[in-house]
Amino acid sequence: MAQLLAPGGSVEMACTAVDEGADIIYVGPLGFSRRPYESELTDAEIREVVDYAADHDREVRVVLNTYPSPFEMDAFLAKAKAYADCGVSGFVVTDPGAIRVLRRLIPDTLIHVSIGSGVSNCLDADFYRALGADVIILPYRWDVEEIAAAKQASDIGLEVFLFETVQTGKICPGKCIMSSYLRFREWLDVEQKVNFYGSANRGAKECYRVCQASWEFGTPDSPQPIELKLRRDARLMLEQLPAFIDQGVTCFKLSGRERPVAMIRDLVRFYRKAIDTVLAGETNLDRYAGELAELRVRWVREKSKRVDTLMDRANSYAV
């Protein structure tokens, strides 16, 4: 059964996603997920989301997708154990060592491999399954053939972003610390990590989207440098849903913890309809094309606002 995984960047967003039909909500705790703290939740807020989801027969995953240092591993594991005890059904994790120790610490939890792990080929599915992961997130540049190969390589559950496959750009999401070269700052008290120093691309240290700036590539002998972006964003997908479900994708992920609640509300509502249509046996989704076109425009607009804000911050640090 294909499930819809939706973001909870706030309690309001999480509860709204539940109301609109998301099967699973993912939330990030302060200082332990790769998002600015405005899109992370306190422990009390996470418990509130867990209770609301449970009342509606829905699940919650906690995103622990940073790379914990040796000095914070005890706090990392204590957090995970406390969330499991309060009813969280699983975690989204990046670090291979953390995946293995979480499996031993909480044997009955569900573990998703985060996009931050930088999956590059189908053999990674077998690797993470051996570590104890239950679900692996696949790059959104993969198509049906790659998904089939991953399914053949392992019995691990397959998760995909609700983005179209776009074969452009020079890098894929994953193990990126490029923002640290622009800004390296101490953790704030709000993150509950006083006197701890960390990467600019985790917790309250936002990603400055440097991969989406225009870069010039060339050599001293080149008459004219080539200008390009390291990464281009994919579009919201639709027509791939029937084939992906047929290939055994178990979870469709909607990103956007930092997006407006209304945007996530409408996207969850839309993809709930589309996924249910496919699960009912229909493969023609043309009826949803007009609605998808409108959502794509809104998605790009909201994403551009966020990127512009972060790029402005990055530029301010460079002067």
ZAMARTOR-409728 format. One line per field, with one value per residue (C-alpha): residue number from 1; residue in three letters; z negated, y, x negated. Coordinates in steps of 0.02 Angstrom, whole numbers, m for minus. Layout:
k NUM;...
r ALA;...
Z Z;...
Y Y;...
X X;...
//
This chain:
k 1;2;3;4;5;6;7;8;9;10;11;12;13;14;15;16;17;18;19;20;21;22;23;24;25;26;27;28;29;30;31;32;33;34;35;36;37;38;39;40;41;42;43;44;45;46;47;48;49;50;51;52;53;54;55;56;57;58;59;60;61;62;63;64;65;66;67;68;69;70;71;72;73;74;75;76;77;78;79;80;81;82;83;84;85;86;87;88;89;90;91;92;93;94;95;96;97;98;99;100;101;102;103;104;105;106;107;108;109;110;111;112;113;114;115;116;117;118;119;120;121;122;123;124;125;126;127;128;129;130;131;132;133;134;135;136;137;138;139;140;141;142;143;144;145;146;147;148;149;150;151;152;153;154;155;156;157;158;159;160;161;162;163;164;165;166;167;168;169;170;171;172;173;174;175;176;177;178;179;180;181;182;183;184;185;186;187;188;189;190;191;192;193;194;195;196;197;198;199;200;201;202;203;204;205;206;207;208;209;210;211;212;213;214;215;216;217;218;219;220;221;222;223;224;225;226;227;228;229;230;231;232;233;234;235;236;237;238;239;240;241;242;243;244;245;246;247;248;249;250;251;252;253;254;255;256;257;258;259;260;261;262;263;264;265;266;267;268;269;270;271;272;273;274;275;276;277;278;279;280;281;282;283;284;285;286;287;288;289;290;291;292;293;294;295;296;297;298;299;300;301;302;303;304;305;306;307;308;309;310;311;312;313;314;315;316;317;318;319
r MET;ALA;GLN;LEU;LEU;ALA;PRO;GLY;GLY;SER;VAL;GLU;MET;ALA;CYS;THR;ALA;VAL;ASP;GLU;GLY;ALA;ASP;ILE;ILE;TYR;VAL;GLY;PRO;LEU;GLY;PHE;SER;ARG;ARG;PRO;TYR;GLU;SER;GLU;LEU;THR;ASP;ALA;GLU;ILE;ARG;GLU;VAL;VAL;ASP;TYR;ALA;ALA;ASP;HIS;ASP;ARG;GLU;VAL;ARG;VAL;VAL;LEU;ASN;THR;TYR;PRO;SER;PRO;PHE;GLU;MET;ASP;ALA;PHE;LEU;ALA;LYS;ALA;LYS;ALA;TYR;ALA;ASP;CYS;GLY;VAL;SER;GLY;PHE;VAL;VAL;THR;ASP;PRO;GLY;ALA;ILE;ARG;VAL;LEU;ARG;ARG;LEU;ILE;PRO;ASP;THR;LEU;ILE;HIS;VAL;SER;ILE;GLY;SER;GLY;VAL;SER;ASN;CYS;LEU;ASP;ALA;ASP;PHE;TYR;ARG;ALA;LEU;GLY;ALA;ASP;VAL;ILE;ILE;LEU;PRO;TYR;ARG;TRP;ASP;VAL;GLU;GLU;ILE;ALA;ALA;ALA;LYS;GLN;ALA;SER;ASP;ILE;GLY;LEU;GLU;VAL;PHE;LEU;PHE;GLU;THR;VAL;GLN;THR;GLY;LYS;ILE;CYS;PRO;GLY;LYS;CYS;ILE;MET;SER;SER;TYR;LEU;ARG;PHE;ARG;GLU;TRP;LEU;ASP;VAL;GLU;GLN;LYS;VAL;ASN;PHE;TYR;GLY;SER;ALA;ASN;ARG;GLY;ALA;LYS;GLU;CYS;TYR;ARG;VAL;CYS;GLN;ALA;SER;TRP;GLU;PHE;GLY;THR;PRO;ASP;SER;PRO;GLN;PRO;ILE;GLU;LEU;LYS;LEU;ARG;ARG;ASP;ALA;ARG;LEU;MET;LEU;GLU;GLN;LEU;PRO;ALA;PHE;ILE;ASP;GLN;GLY;VAL;THR;CYS;PHE;LYS;LEU;SER;GLY;ARG;GLU;ARG;PRO;VAL;ALA;MET;ILE;ARG;ASP;LEU;VAL;ARG;PHE;TYR;ARG;LYS;ALA;ILE;ASP;THR;VAL;LEU;ALA;GLY;GLU;THR;ASN;LEU;ASP;ARG;TYR;ALA;GLY;GLU;LEU;ALA;GLU;LEU;ARG;VAL;ARG;TRP;VAL;ARG;GLU;LYS;SER;LYS;ARG;VAL;ASP;THR;LEU;MET;ASP;ARG;ALA;ASN;SER;TYR;ALA;VAL
Z 0;54;m86;m78;m187;m223;m314;m484;m494;m628;m734;m623;m465;m539;m596;m430;m335;m444;m409;m222;m219;m242;m309;m394;m458;m477;m599;m647;m827;m870;m826;m758;m581;m426;m426;m505;m680;m620;m536;m684;m835;m1022;m1111;m1180;m1005;m939;m1075;m1026;m845;m896;m998;m858;m730;m844;m867;m677;m656;m576;m610;m648;m597;m681;m568;m648;m486;m548;m570;m760;m825;m957;m1087;m1055;m1019;m1194;m1176;m1001;m1065;m1219;m1105;m995;m1144;m1219;m1054;m1035;m1212;m1175;m1023;m873;m752;m664;m616;m463;m483;m379;m472;m443;m618;m693;m592;m661;m843;m831;m767;m919;m1041;m976;m887;m839;m765;m579;m504;m342;m256;m228;m62;m153;m141;43;117;284;345;313;211;76;44;m10;m113;m215;m235;m314;m435;m493;m388;m334;m196;m81;5;188;286;383;542;540;652;670;721;571;453;522;497;316;285;355;250;82;m5;m86;m66;70;44;182;185;273;403;586;648;721;795;771;649;591;414;324;148;15;m79;m54;m175;m49;m156;m290;m175;m178;m361;m514;m670;m847;m896;m974;m1146;m1066;m992;m1166;m1117;m1208;m1170;m1027;m854;m699;m511;m430;m344;m493;m627;m640;m516;m355;m185;m77;88;159;286;362;393;563;569;701;755;865;874;889;1075;1102;1210;1121;957;958;842;764;605;504;476;551;462;522;546;448;527;575;726;649;503;584;642;477;377;496;464;277;210;33;m14;79;m7;4;m49;m115;m303;m270;m149;m194;m277;m138;m7;m100;m133;52;104;m21;35;218;199;85;228;359;259;212;395;443;297;358;522;637;728;828;722;858;758;633;759;741;551;557;671;546;401;498;522;337;286;393;330;147;175;265;118;0;113;137;m52;m81;64;m3;m170;m84;13;m146;m224;m75;m89
Y 0;167;296;486;564;749;884;959;1118;1179;1103;1188;1117;942;941;1013;876;745;824;821;636;615;441;493;662;699;829;892;924;1082;1066;889;907;993;1142;1316;1315;1406;1242;1132;1086;1078;913;973;1017;847;762;869;814;631;639;724;598;451;517;508;340;420;401;521;507;614;680;651;676;770;687;680;711;598;730;730;548;517;664;603;429;497;605;457;347;483;507;320;312;450;361;410;264;294;405;482;459;501;434;247;223;307;193;39;96;155;m17;m95;33;32;m136;m109;66;108;188;289;327;516;600;668;495;530;366;341;166;20;m75;58;m15;m180;m90;11;m138;m233;m88;m103;26;m11;120;206;374;369;518;607;591;403;333;166;67;123;91;m85;m117;m57;m170;m317;m277;m276;m301;m129;m12;119;302;435;621;687;767;730;653;795;747;916;992;936;874;786;820;731;755;942;1058;1197;1324;1303;1387;1544;1547;1449;1501;1444;1360;1467;1439;1401;1244;1180;1159;1296;1304;1180;1225;1144;1150;1294;1166;1093;1145;1334;1348;1365;1301;1453;1365;1400;1261;1364;1516;1543;1477;1505;1356;1361;1362;1504;1463;1465;1610;1616;1529;1421;1483;1353;1299;1151;1092;1125;1091;959;992;919;752;664;550;440;387;232;160;197;115;m33;m51;m63;112;108;292;457;604;784;905;1081;1104;1286;1317;1405;1295;1332;1267;1103;1088;1098;982;847;862;847;699;608;611;560;416;350;355;247;128;107;40;192;244;394;550;678;746;819;906;1078;1075;1014;1158;1284;1198;1197;1385;1412;1291;1379;1549;1499;1411;1563;1674;1559;1542;1731;1758;1632;1695;1872;1811;1720;1878;1981;1863;1877;2066
X 0;m75;m73;m79;m214;m188;m288;m251;m353;m234;m97;31;m46;m58;124;181;89;175;344;312;269;82;40;m122;m184;m369;m433;m605;m660;m755;m938;m931;m864;m930;m813;m810;m740;m583;m533;m578;m471;m499;m477;m310;m251;m304;m204;m54;m72;m91;69;166;105;147;324;343;255;102;m84;m228;m410;m543;m681;m852;m947;m1100;m1270;m1289;m1464;m1544;m1505;m1317;m1280;m1213;m1093;m1045;m999;m910;m803;m758;m713;m603;m510;m481;m414;m288;m217;m326;m322;m488;m633;m715;m902;m1057;m1208;m1241;m1310;m1157;m1043;m1129;m1126;m944;m895;m977;m908;m728;m704;m521;m538;m533;m688;m689;m854;m860;m900;m1053;m1132;m1165;m1103;m1190;m1148;m1031;m1161;m1142;m970;m1046;m1180;m1055;m940;m1084;m1110;m930;m837;m658;m634;m757;m727;m776;m847;m712;m814;m781;m646;m556;m710;m812;m666;m648;m833;m824;m675;m771;m925;m835;m669;m686;m536;m554;m514;m513;m488;m334;m447;m470;m630;m733;m901;m985;m1107;m1278;m1241;m1100;m1033;m1132;m1294;m1313;m1405;m1437;m1345;m1478;m1604;m1497;m1451;m1508;m1415;m1387;m1225;m1091;m1018;m850;m927;m971;m1153;m1246;m1433;m1416;m1482;m1411;m1391;m1298;m1186;m1095;m974;m963;m1105;m1008;m1060;m1099;m1056;m1228;m1200;m1060;m1168;m1248;m1426;m1560;m1664;m1817;m2007;m2133;m2143;m1955;m1898;m1730;m1682;m1526;m1388;m1275;m1189;m1252;m1075;m905;m743;m622;m438;m294;m252;m91;m99;m235;m123;m44;m211;m297;m158;m161;m348;m320;m352;m285;m295;m275;m358;m299;m436;m409;m423;m467;m322;m158;m27;99;m24;m50;137;179;37;86;267;215;98;219;344;216;141;313;363;214;243;422;354;353;195;258;233;269;416;293;179;257;250;70;21;87;m1;m165;m155;m121;m260;m390;m334;m348;m514;m584;m538;m631;m783;m793;m790;m929;m1034;m1020;m1085;m1228;m1273;m1272;m1399;m1514;m1539
//
